[in-house]
Amino acid sequence: MLGPLERNKSEKLRLKEEQLIAKVQRDENDRSSTEVKVAIMTARIRNFQEHLHKHPKDKANKRWMLMTIDSRKKKLKFLRRTRYESFVKVCQELGITYTFPPEYYRRVTRRWLAKKAFCNKVFKAVQKQKAEQREKQKATEAKEKELTSSK
């Protein structure tokens, strides 16, 4: 059985959900569209965030929040693919910033960072050598032109 505080929290969450749903629903009976599902998930995510500010060590709640964020991301990706105008409207109304996922994931290790730094260093050295060679070649071509023009 729910205590008075828990009942109050669930009513508060329900009220937040209703407010966000009202912003994005297509008509007054709309409860199952992707936009409404995104609004419900957004309300839950904000509720989790509020809870985590008070209880930062609550790992289970953090896990639920991250899972909800991932599923919302999937819904937004689908919405963006199918109906871009409604995607833009939903993001604007709910205050969501959609970031594109990276093309590939790579686990960053110290060894990989060192290798990358070394490759960058070698690349810059090679570029410097090529630039010097180009300068020498331009100088020799200029000398050849002077010799041919003076004859």
N, C-alpha and C positions, 0 to 999 in steps of 0.2 A: 504494500500500500504506500502511496506517495505522501510525503509530509507536506506541510504548507509551503515550505521554501522550494521544494522540488516541483510542486504543482505550479508555483509562481514562475519558476524558471522555464518550464515547458510552455506555459501560456505566453511568456515573454518571447520565446523562440517562435511560437506559432504566429504571434503578432508581427514579428520581424519578417517571417516568411510571407505573410499575407501582404505586407507593404511592398516587398520586392516583387511579388507575383503581380500585384496590381500595376506595376510599372511596365511589365513586359508581356503580359498575356494578350492573346489575339482578340478574344472576346470574354465575356464575364463567366462562361462555363468552362473555359480552357484550363485544364489541370494536368494534361499529359503531354503537352508539346515540349520540344527540346528547350525552348526559351524558359518555360516554367520550371523545368527540372534544373536548369542552370541557376535560376533564381533561388530555388530551395537549397541547392548545394552551397550557394554563396552565403545564405543566411546561416547555415550550419557551420561553415568555415569561420565566419565572423564570431559565432558563438564559441567555437573551439579556441579561437585566438584570445577572446576575452577571458576564457577560463585559464588558458596557459599563462596569461599575464599574472594572474593571482597564484597559480600553482605551476611554476616552471618545471618541476621535477616529475610531473604527471606524464610518463612516457606513453601509456596506453592512449591517452587523449591526443597526444602529439601524433601518434601512429594513425589514429582515426582521421585526424585532420589532414595528414599527408595523403592518405588513401582517398579522401573526399576531393582533395585538390587534383589528384591524378584523374579521377573519374570526370570531374568538371572540365579538365583540360581536354579529355577525349570528346566530351559533348560539344565543347566550343570548336574543336577541330572539325567535327562532323558538320556543325552549323555553318562554319566558315566555308566548307566545301560545297554545301548544298544551297544555302540561302544567305548570300553575303550581306545583303541589306539588313536583314534581321540580326545577323551576327554583330554588325557595327552598332545597331540600335541597342542590343542587349549589353554590349561592352560599355557603351556610353551611359546607359541608364543605371547600370549596377556599379559603375566605377571600376571595371576590370581592365587591367592592361594585359593584353595578350602578347606573349613573347614567343617567337618562333623557336622550335626545338633545334639544337645543333645538328649539323649534318651527320656527324658521327661522334661517339663518345670515346674518350681515351683516358685511361687512368693515369694521372700525372704522378710520376715517381721522381726521386732525386736523380736517378740514373738517366731517365729520359730527359729531364731538364738540362743535365750536364751535356748530354749528347746533342741536344738542340742548340745550346749555346756554342758548342764547338763547331757545329755545322754552320751556324750563322757567322762565326769568326772566319772560318775557311772561305765561305761565300764572299764575304767582304774583301778578304785578301785577294781572291781571284778577280773580283771586279776591279780592284785597284790595279792589279797587274795588266788586265785587259785595257784599262783606260790609259796606262802608261804606254802600252804597245801602240794604241791608236794614235797617241800624241807623237810618238816616234815616226810612225808611218806617215802621218800628215806632214811632219817636218821634212822627211825625205822626199815626199811628193812635191812639196813647195820648192825645195832646192832643185829638183829635177826640172820643174817648170821654169825656174829662173835661168837655169843653164840652157834650156832649149830656147827660151825667148831671147836670151842675150846673143845667141849665135846667129 
